[in-house]
Amino acid sequence: MGGLTRVLRERSGQSAVWLAAFLGLLALGFMALAVDTGYFFREKRMAQSAADAAAIAAAEEATSGNSGNMQAAANAVAKMNGFDPGAVSNPATVQINSPPKYGSYAGSSGYTEVIVSRQIPTLLLGVFSPSRTELTVGARAVSGGGQSAPTCICVEAPSGQGLNMSNNAQLVASTCGITVDSSSSNAVGVVGSAGINALSLGTVSTNWDNSNNVNNAGTISSNTKVVTGVATCSPSIAAPALPNGTPCYANPIQGWTAQNNYTGVYTLPMSGETVVSSTVCYTSLDTSDAASVTFSPGYTYYVQGNFTTGGGAPISGSGVTFYIGGTVNIANGVTATLSAPTSNGVPQTLFYVAGNTVTIQGGSTSNFSGLVYAPNAAVTLNNGTGTTMNMDFVAQTLTMAGGATLNSYASTNLGTLNTSVAKLAE
């Protein structure tokens, strides 16, 4: 009986040893699975980052007309993200499909698909399963989709500083691009807490020096794609025509007169003025001597000379267009509410200026909407924070200061920046 008990105890001890060994191996297996799973997902995230960046790089080359450089660009960016196709050991694979072969964008022109993959060694799983000594990690990304940058700000000066921003001025053009034709290294200056937030900023200059020209708390947002060496913008907008037989009147604003019952309130066109094809013509226009001036909607105001405001007299007009043969000076302290006609919800030309200067300062509650086409003019915007400007500009130079905020919009008639801003689509 004692011998049987001893045998049972020995077998029980052996079972405990085997059970402990089994549980140890099981725990080691779970640990191996956990370690390799974490490693795999880390590599998977890296692969996705590499694929995303490579897809954007390849799409930008394609949309810039450099299709032959797509593979090189994708390879270079994938390498920067840890997936090197040229590595001696365990090289990555970077496959480009344009148009894409997979997913919801399969066969869609204008899109670029990049698939990044490589073999990664397992850390512990190979001990338990010889077939699991390596795993394939990969990721796919699609970029492109016609993310071009329609021009909303075109600065045509061929040299010098075309765009000058300072003193907290802000330029917001999140759906469109800014193009500066200057070939100078200081083509764009952003200083004194001024900022640019646009879809793109392009300069003809190939040596624009960001570090020297964006300083003193000036910023260009990370969302703004900066491109150097682009083609000039130089859009052409047809000037409003003066219809045959249209008489041109002297400045009608003469202060408090019997004609306006001594109120100083003016509505243009004035009674008795001849209008041809919704166009009224003045040799000059100065609103300084009025109490207020209202421009009736639907008219083109053809001013052969200068357009000047002042004296604090507010001016307003909705759905109006101005041709100015001379200069424009909307003085500080004048509340101005002016908007251009719209087409499909997009503002059209507000001011067509043939002269060489445009100054818009405005009052504390001024509102402007429309394109200012002044290809020969130095434009200055110097407004307080209460002034709202939803405007596009074509000018020789554009200077913004004094807290001016310019909100620009995509306008199809100004052309497209000579590059595309590729964005991830899938």
KOLKOLDO-76237 format. One record per residue (C-alpha): x, y, z; chain; residue in one letter. Coordinates in steps of 0.2 Angstrom, whole numbers. Last residue first. Layout:
REM KOLKOLDO-76237
+-------+-------+-------+------+------+
:  east : north :    up : unit : code :
+-------+-------+-------+------+------+
:     X :     Y :     Z :    A :    a :
...
+-------+-------+-------+------+------+
***
This chain:
REM KOLKOLDO-76237
+-------+-------+-------+------+------+
:  east : north :    up : unit : code :
+-------+-------+-------+------+------+
:   -43 :   286 :  -251 :    A :    e :
:   -43 :   304 :  -258 :    A :    a :
:   -26 :   311 :  -251 :    A :    l :
:   -22 :   328 :  -258 :    A :    k :
:   -12 :   334 :  -272 :    A :    a :
:   -10 :   353 :  -275 :    A :    v :
:    -9 :   355 :  -293 :    A :    s :
:     4 :   366 :  -302 :    A :    t :
:     4 :   381 :  -314 :    A :    n :
:    -9 :   390 :  -304 :    A :    l :
:   -25 :   391 :  -313 :    A :    t :
:   -34 :   404 :  -322 :    A :    g :
:   -42 :   421 :  -317 :    A :    l :
:   -59 :   417 :  -324 :    A :    n :
:   -62 :   402 :  -313 :    A :    t :
:   -63 :   412 :  -297 :    A :    s :
:   -60 :   402 :  -281 :    A :    a :
:   -63 :   414 :  -266 :    A :    y :
:   -53 :   427 :  -256 :    A :    s :
:   -55 :   432 :  -238 :    A :    n :
:   -44 :   447 :  -235 :    A :    l :
:   -42 :   453 :  -217 :    A :    t :
:   -34 :   470 :  -214 :    A :    a :
:   -26 :   472 :  -196 :    A :    g :
:   -17 :   487 :  -201 :    A :    g :
:    -7 :   481 :  -216 :    A :    a :
:    -9 :   473 :  -233 :    A :    m :
:     1 :   478 :  -248 :    A :    t :
:    -2 :   470 :  -265 :    A :    l :
:     8 :   474 :  -280 :    A :    t :
:     5 :   475 :  -299 :    A :    q :
:   -13 :   470 :  -296 :    A :    a :
:   -26 :   456 :  -299 :    A :    v :
:   -36 :   454 :  -284 :    A :    f :
:   -50 :   443 :  -277 :    A :    d :
:   -62 :   449 :  -264 :    A :    m :
:   -73 :   444 :  -249 :    A :    n :
:   -67 :   459 :  -238 :    A :    m :
:   -75 :   462 :  -221 :    A :    t :
:   -70 :   477 :  -211 :    A :    t :
:   -73 :   476 :  -193 :    A :    g :
:   -54 :   471 :  -189 :    A :    t :
:   -48 :   488 :  -196 :    A :    g :
:   -43 :   491 :  -214 :    A :    n :
:   -27 :   495 :  -223 :    A :    n :
:   -27 :   487 :  -240 :    A :    l :
:   -15 :   495 :  -253 :    A :    t :
:   -15 :   490 :  -271 :    A :    v :
:    -1 :   496 :  -283 :    A :    a :
:    -9 :   497 :  -300 :    A :    a :
:    -6 :   491 :  -317 :    A :    n :
:   -16 :   475 :  -317 :    A :    p :
:   -31 :   483 :  -307 :    A :    a :
:   -44 :   470 :  -308 :    A :    y :
:   -53 :   470 :  -291 :    A :    v :
:   -65 :   455 :  -290 :    A :    l :
:   -80 :   455 :  -279 :    A :    g :
:   -87 :   458 :  -262 :    A :    s :
:   -83 :   473 :  -250 :    A :    f :
:   -91 :   476 :  -233 :    A :    n :
:   -87 :   491 :  -221 :    A :    s :
:   -91 :   491 :  -203 :    A :    t :
:   -77 :   500 :  -195 :    A :    s :
:   -74 :   511 :  -210 :    A :    g :
:   -65 :   509 :  -226 :    A :    g :
:   -46 :   508 :  -230 :    A :    q :
:   -45 :   503 :  -249 :    A :    i :
:   -31 :   511 :  -259 :    A :    t :
:   -30 :   508 :  -277 :    A :    v :
:   -15 :   515 :  -287 :    A :    t :
:    -9 :   515 :  -305 :    A :    n :
:   -25 :   518 :  -316 :    A :    g :
:   -35 :   507 :  -327 :    A :    a :
:   -46 :   500 :  -313 :    A :    v :
:   -60 :   487 :  -316 :    A :    y :
:   -68 :   487 :  -299 :    A :    f :
:   -82 :   475 :  -294 :    A :    l :
:   -79 :   461 :  -306 :    A :    t :
:   -89 :   445 :  -303 :    A :    q :
:   -95 :   437 :  -286 :    A :    p :
:   -98 :   418 :  -287 :    A :    v :
:  -115 :   412 :  -283 :    A :    g :
:  -118 :   404 :  -300 :    A :    n :
:  -114 :   422 :  -307 :    A :    s :
:  -114 :   436 :  -295 :    A :    t :
:  -115 :   455 :  -298 :    A :    p :
:  -102 :   465 :  -288 :    A :    a :
:  -104 :   470 :  -270 :    A :    s :
:  -101 :   487 :  -261 :    A :    l :
:  -104 :   492 :  -243 :    A :    t :
:   -93 :   506 :  -238 :    A :    a :
:   -91 :   515 :  -222 :    A :    t :
:   -79 :   530 :  -224 :    A :    v :
:   -68 :   532 :  -209 :    A :    g :
:   -52 :   528 :  -219 :    A :    n :
:   -53 :   534 :  -237 :    A :    a :
:   -58 :   524 :  -252 :    A :    i :
:   -46 :   530 :  -265 :    A :    n :
:   -47 :   523 :  -282 :    A :    v :
:   -36 :   529 :  -297 :    A :    t :
:   -39 :   534 :  -315 :    A :    g :
:   -50 :   526 :  -328 :    A :    g :
:   -61 :   518 :  -316 :    A :    i :
:   -74 :   505 :  -322 :    A :    y :
:   -86 :   501 :  -308 :    A :    f :
:   -98 :   486 :  -307 :    A :    t :
:  -114 :   485 :  -296 :    A :    v :
:  -124 :   470 :  -289 :    A :    g :
:  -127 :   479 :  -272 :    A :    s :
:  -121 :   497 :  -269 :    A :    g :
:  -117 :   507 :  -254 :    A :    s :
:  -107 :   523 :  -249 :    A :    i :
:  -106 :   531 :  -232 :    A :    p :
:  -100 :   549 :  -231 :    A :    a :
:   -86 :   551 :  -218 :    A :    g :
:   -79 :   566 :  -227 :    A :    g :
:   -71 :   555 :  -240 :    A :    g :
:   -73 :   545 :  -256 :    A :    t :
:   -63 :   546 :  -272 :    A :    t :
:   -65 :   538 :  -289 :    A :    f :
:   -53 :   546 :  -302 :    A :    n :
:   -55 :   549 :  -320 :    A :    g :
:   -66 :   541 :  -334 :    A :    q :
:   -78 :   534 :  -322 :    A :    v :
:   -90 :   521 :  -330 :    A :    y :
:  -103 :   515 :  -317 :    A :    y :
:  -111 :   499 :  -323 :    A :    t :
:  -128 :   497 :  -316 :    A :    y :
:  -138 :   482 :  -309 :    A :    g :
:  -141 :   489 :  -292 :    A :    p :
:  -142 :   508 :  -288 :    A :    s :
:  -127 :   516 :  -281 :    A :    f :
:  -131 :   524 :  -265 :    A :    t :
:  -122 :   539 :  -259 :    A :    v :
:  -123 :   547 :  -241 :    A :    s :
:  -121 :   564 :  -233 :    A :    a :
:  -112 :   570 :  -248 :    A :    a :
:   -97 :   582 :  -250 :    A :    d :
:   -84 :   568 :  -250 :    A :    s :
:   -92 :   557 :  -264 :    A :    t :
:   -79 :   561 :  -277 :    A :    d :
:   -83 :   554 :  -295 :    A :    l :
:   -74 :   559 :  -311 :    A :    s :
:   -79 :   561 :  -329 :    A :    t :
:   -95 :   552 :  -326 :    A :    y :
:  -103 :   539 :  -336 :    A :    c :
:  -119 :   529 :  -334 :    A :    v :
:  -121 :   511 :  -340 :    A :    t :
:  -137 :   500 :  -340 :    A :    s :
:  -136 :   498 :  -359 :    A :    s :
:  -136 :   517 :  -361 :    A :    v :
:  -141 :   528 :  -346 :    A :    v :
:  -145 :   547 :  -348 :    A :    t :
:  -145 :   557 :  -332 :    A :    e :
:  -161 :   566 :  -328 :    A :    g :
:  -164 :   559 :  -311 :    A :    s :
:  -147 :   553 :  -304 :    A :    m :
:  -139 :   537 :  -308 :    A :    p :
:  -135 :   536 :  -293 :    A :    l :
:  -144 :   540 :  -277 :    A :    t :
:  -138 :   555 :  -267 :    A :    y :
:  -142 :   561 :  -249 :    A :    v :
:  -134 :   578 :  -246 :    A :    g :
:  -151 :   583 :  -237 :    A :    t :
:  -153 :   600 :  -245 :    A :    y :
:  -169 :   594 :  -255 :    A :    n :
:  -157 :   583 :  -266 :    A :    n :
:  -158 :   595 :  -281 :    A :    q :
:  -160 :   610 :  -269 :    A :    a :
:  -142 :   607 :  -264 :    A :    t :
:  -132 :   599 :  -249 :    A :    w :
:  -116 :   593 :  -257 :    A :    g :
:  -111 :   594 :  -275 :    A :    q :
:  -110 :   575 :  -279 :    A :    i :
:  -113 :   574 :  -298 :    A :    p :
:   -95 :   574 :  -304 :    A :    n :
:   -96 :   580 :  -322 :    A :    a :
:  -107 :   570 :  -333 :    A :    y :
:  -102 :   558 :  -348 :    A :    c :
:  -114 :   556 :  -362 :    A :    p :
:  -117 :   538 :  -369 :    A :    t :
:  -119 :   538 :  -387 :    A :    g :
:  -109 :   523 :  -391 :    A :    n :
:  -109 :   511 :  -376 :    A :    p :
:   -94 :   513 :  -364 :    A :    l :
:   -87 :   495 :  -363 :    A :    a :
:   -83 :   486 :  -347 :    A :    p :
:   -65 :   480 :  -348 :    A :    a :
:   -62 :   462 :  -353 :    A :    a :
:   -52 :   452 :  -340 :    A :    i :
:   -35 :   445 :  -344 :    A :    s :
:   -26 :   434 :  -333 :    A :    p :
:    -7 :   438 :  -329 :    A :    s :
:    -2 :   422 :  -319 :    A :    c :
:    16 :   420 :  -322 :    A :    t :
:    23 :   402 :  -323 :    A :    a :
:    29 :   393 :  -307 :    A :    v :
:    47 :   393 :  -301 :    A :    g :
:    43 :   391 :  -283 :    A :    t :
:    29 :   382 :  -275 :    A :    v :
:    22 :   384 :  -257 :    A :    v :
:     8 :   373 :  -252 :    A :    k :
:    -2 :   382 :  -239 :    A :    t :
:   -10 :   370 :  -226 :    A :    n :
:     6 :   372 :  -215 :    A :    s :
:     1 :   390 :  -213 :    A :    s :
:    12 :   404 :  -218 :    A :    i :
:    17 :   415 :  -203 :    A :    t :
:    23 :   432 :  -198 :    A :    g :
:    29 :   432 :  -180 :    A :    a :
:    44 :   443 :  -184 :    A :    n :
:    49 :   432 :  -199 :    A :    n :
:    43 :   426 :  -216 :    A :    v :
:    55 :   435 :  -228 :    A :    n :
:    72 :   429 :  -223 :    A :    n :
:    68 :   411 :  -219 :    A :    s :
:    56 :   409 :  -234 :    A :    n :
:    70 :   414 :  -247 :    A :    d :
:    62 :   415 :  -264 :    A :    w :
:    76 :   407 :  -275 :    A :    n :
:    66 :   400 :  -290 :    A :    t :
:    56 :   416 :  -291 :    A :    s :
:    40 :   414 :  -302 :    A :    v :
:    31 :   413 :  -285 :    A :    t :
:    17 :   401 :  -280 :    A :    g :
:     7 :   401 :  -264 :    A :    l :
:    -6 :   387 :  -263 :    A :    s :
:   -22 :   382 :  -254 :    A :    l :
:   -21 :   398 :  -244 :    A :    a :
:   -18 :   403 :  -226 :    A :    n :
:    -6 :   418 :  -226 :    A :    i :
:    -2 :   427 :  -210 :    A :    g :
:     3 :   444 :  -203 :    A :    a :
:    11 :   444 :  -185 :    A :    s :
:    23 :   458 :  -190 :    A :    g :
:    30 :   450 :  -205 :    A :    v :
:    25 :   441 :  -221 :    A :    v :
:    35 :   446 :  -237 :    A :    g :
:    33 :   438 :  -254 :    A :    v :
:    45 :   441 :  -269 :    A :    a :
:    60 :   443 :  -258 :    A :    n :
:    71 :   432 :  -269 :    A :    s :
:    66 :   441 :  -284 :    A :    s :
:    57 :   434 :  -299 :    A :    s :
:    41 :   443 :  -296 :    A :    s :
:    25 :   435 :  -304 :    A :    d :
:    17 :   431 :  -287 :    A :    v :
:     3 :   418 :  -288 :    A :    t :
:   -10 :   415 :  -274 :    A :    i :
:   -21 :   400 :  -275 :    A :    g :
:   -38 :   395 :  -271 :    A :    c :
:   -50 :   386 :  -259 :    A :    t :
:   -42 :   391 :  -242 :    A :    s :
:   -38 :   409 :  -247 :    A :    a :
:   -37 :   418 :  -231 :    A :    v :
:   -25 :   433 :  -231 :    A :    l :
:   -22 :   441 :  -214 :    A :    q :
:   -14 :   458 :  -209 :    A :    a :
:    -7 :   458 :  -191 :    A :    n :
:     5 :   473 :  -194 :    A :    n :
:    13 :   466 :  -210 :    A :    s :
:    10 :   459 :  -228 :    A :    m :
:    19 :   463 :  -243 :    A :    n :
:    15 :   454 :  -260 :    A :    l :
:    25 :   459 :  -275 :    A :    g :
:    42 :   462 :  -267 :    A :    q :
:    54 :   467 :  -281 :    A :    g :
:    53 :   460 :  -299 :    A :    s :
:    40 :   456 :  -312 :    A :    p :
:    25 :   464 :  -304 :    A :    a :
:    10 :   454 :  -308 :    A :    e :
:     2 :   449 :  -292 :    A :    v :
:   -12 :   437 :  -295 :    A :    c :
:   -24 :   433 :  -280 :    A :    i :
:   -38 :   421 :  -283 :    A :    c :
:   -30 :   408 :  -294 :    A :    t :
:   -38 :   391 :  -296 :    A :    p :
:   -27 :   379 :  -286 :    A :    a :
:   -29 :   361 :  -293 :    A :    s :
:   -35 :   347 :  -283 :    A :    q :
:   -40 :   337 :  -298 :    A :    g :
:   -42 :   321 :  -289 :    A :    g :
:   -25 :   318 :  -284 :    A :    g :
:   -20 :   304 :  -271 :    A :    s :
:   -24 :   286 :  -267 :    A :    v :
:   -16 :   276 :  -254 :    A :    a :
:   -12 :   258 :  -251 :    A :    r :
:    -2 :   249 :  -237 :    A :    a :
:     9 :   234 :  -234 :    A :    g :
:    17 :   222 :  -222 :    A :    v :
:    22 :   205 :  -227 :    A :    t :
:    27 :   193 :  -213 :    A :    l :
:    43 :   183 :  -210 :    A :    e :
:    48 :   169 :  -198 :    A :    t :
:    30 :   163 :  -198 :    A :    r :
:    32 :   147 :  -208 :    A :    s :
:    44 :   140 :  -194 :    A :    p :
:    30 :   141 :  -182 :    A :    s :
:    34 :   141 :  -163 :    A :    f :
:    51 :   149 :  -164 :    A :    v :
:    46 :   159 :  -179 :    A :    g :
:    33 :   168 :  -168 :    A :    l :
:    46 :   177 :  -158 :    A :    l :
:    53 :   193 :  -167 :    A :    l :
:    45 :   191 :  -184 :    A :    t :
:    55 :   197 :  -199 :    A :    p :
:    47 :   210 :  -210 :    A :    i :
:    44 :   208 :  -228 :    A :    q :
:    40 :   224 :  -238 :    A :    r :
:    25 :   234 :  -245 :    A :    s :
:    20 :   250 :  -252 :    A :    v :
:     5 :   252 :  -264 :    A :    i :
:     3 :   269 :  -273 :    A :    v :
:   -13 :   275 :  -282 :    A :    e :
:   -14 :   290 :  -292 :    A :    t :
:   -30 :   300 :  -297 :    A :    y :
:   -33 :   311 :  -312 :    A :    g :
:   -42 :   298 :  -322 :    A :    s :
:   -53 :   286 :  -312 :    A :    s :
:   -50 :   267 :  -316 :    A :    g :
:   -52 :   261 :  -299 :    A :    a :
:   -57 :   276 :  -287 :    A :    y :
:   -68 :   266 :  -276 :    A :    s :
:   -55 :   253 :  -272 :    A :    g :
:   -42 :   245 :  -283 :    A :    y :
:   -33 :   248 :  -300 :    A :    k :
:   -29 :   266 :  -298 :    A :    p :
:   -26 :   277 :  -313 :    A :    p :
:   -12 :   278 :  -312 :    A :    s :
:    -5 :   263 :  -303 :    A :    n :
:    11 :   265 :  -294 :    A :    i :
:    20 :   251 :  -285 :    A :    q :
:    33 :   254 :  -271 :    A :    v :
:    41 :   238 :  -265 :    A :    t :
:    53 :   238 :  -250 :    A :    a :
:    70 :   231 :  -250 :    A :    p :
:    75 :   218 :  -237 :    A :    n :
:    93 :   220 :  -236 :    A :    s :
:   102 :   231 :  -250 :    A :    v :
:    89 :   245 :  -248 :    A :    a :
:    84 :   253 :  -264 :    A :    g :
:    65 :   252 :  -262 :    A :    p :
:    67 :   260 :  -245 :    A :    d :
:    52 :   260 :  -234 :    A :    f :
:    56 :   270 :  -218 :    A :    g :
:    46 :   286 :  -221 :    A :    n :
:    61 :   295 :  -230 :    A :    m :
:    62 :   280 :  -241 :    A :    k :
:    44 :   281 :  -246 :    A :    a :
:    47 :   299 :  -251 :    A :    v :
:    61 :   295 :  -262 :    A :    a :
:    53 :   280 :  -270 :    A :    n :
:    37 :   290 :  -274 :    A :    a :
:    47 :   304 :  -282 :    A :    a :
:    57 :   292 :  -292 :    A :    a :
:    41 :   283 :  -298 :    A :    q :
:    32 :   299 :  -303 :    A :    m :
:    47 :   307 :  -312 :    A :    n :
:    41 :   302 :  -330 :    A :    g :
:    24 :   309 :  -326 :    A :    s :
:    32 :   327 :  -324 :    A :    n :
:    17 :   337 :  -331 :    A :    g :
:    14 :   346 :  -314 :    A :    s :
:    -2 :   335 :  -311 :    A :    t :
:     9 :   319 :  -313 :    A :    a :
:    23 :   325 :  -302 :    A :    e :
:    10 :   331 :  -289 :    A :    e :
:     2 :   314 :  -290 :    A :    a :
:    18 :   305 :  -286 :    A :    a :
:    22 :   315 :  -271 :    A :    a :
:     5 :   314 :  -264 :    A :    i :
:     4 :   295 :  -267 :    A :    a :
:    22 :   293 :  -259 :    A :    a :
:    17 :   303 :  -243 :    A :    a :
:     1 :   292 :  -241 :    A :    d :
:    10 :   276 :  -245 :    A :    a :
:    24 :   279 :  -232 :    A :    a :
:    12 :   284 :  -219 :    A :    s :
:     3 :   268 :  -222 :    A :    q :
:    18 :   258 :  -221 :    A :    a :
:    24 :   266 :  -205 :    A :    m :
:     7 :   262 :  -198 :    A :    r :
:     8 :   244 :  -203 :    A :    k :
:    26 :   243 :  -196 :    A :    e :
:    19 :   248 :  -179 :    A :    r :
:     4 :   235 :  -182 :    A :    f :
:    17 :   221 :  -185 :    A :    f :
:    27 :   225 :  -170 :    A :    y :
:    12 :   225 :  -159 :    A :    g :
:     7 :   209 :  -166 :    A :    t :
:    24 :   202 :  -164 :    A :    d :
:    25 :   206 :  -146 :    A :    v :
:     8 :   200 :  -142 :    A :    a :
:    10 :   184 :  -152 :    A :    l :
:    26 :   180 :  -144 :    A :    a :
:    19 :   184 :  -126 :    A :    m :
:     5 :   172 :  -130 :    A :    f :
:    17 :   159 :  -135 :    A :    g :
:    28 :   162 :  -120 :    A :    l :
:    12 :   160 :  -109 :    A :    a :
:     8 :   144 :  -118 :    A :    l :
:    26 :   138 :  -116 :    A :    l :
:    25 :   142 :   -97 :    A :    g :
:     8 :   133 :   -96 :    A :    l :
:    15 :   118 :  -104 :    A :    f :
:    31 :   118 :   -93 :    A :    a :
:    20 :   120 :   -77 :    A :    a :
:     8 :   106 :   -83 :    A :    l :
:    23 :    95 :   -86 :    A :    w :
:    31 :    98 :   -69 :    A :    v :
:    14 :    96 :   -61 :    A :    a :
:    11 :    79 :   -70 :    A :    s :
:    29 :    73 :   -64 :    A :    q :
:    24 :    77 :   -46 :    A :    g :
:     8 :    68 :   -48 :    A :    s :
:    17 :    53 :   -55 :    A :    r :
:    29 :    53 :   -41 :    A :    e :
:    15 :    54 :   -28 :    A :    r :
:     6 :    40 :   -36 :    A :    l :
:    21 :    29 :   -36 :    A :    v :
:    24 :    33 :   -17 :    A :    r :
:     6 :    29 :   -13 :    A :    t :
:     7 :    12 :   -22 :    A :    l :
:    23 :     8 :   -12 :    A :    g :
:    14 :    12 :     4 :    A :    g :
:     0 :     0 :     0 :    A :    m :
+-------+-------+-------+------+------+
***
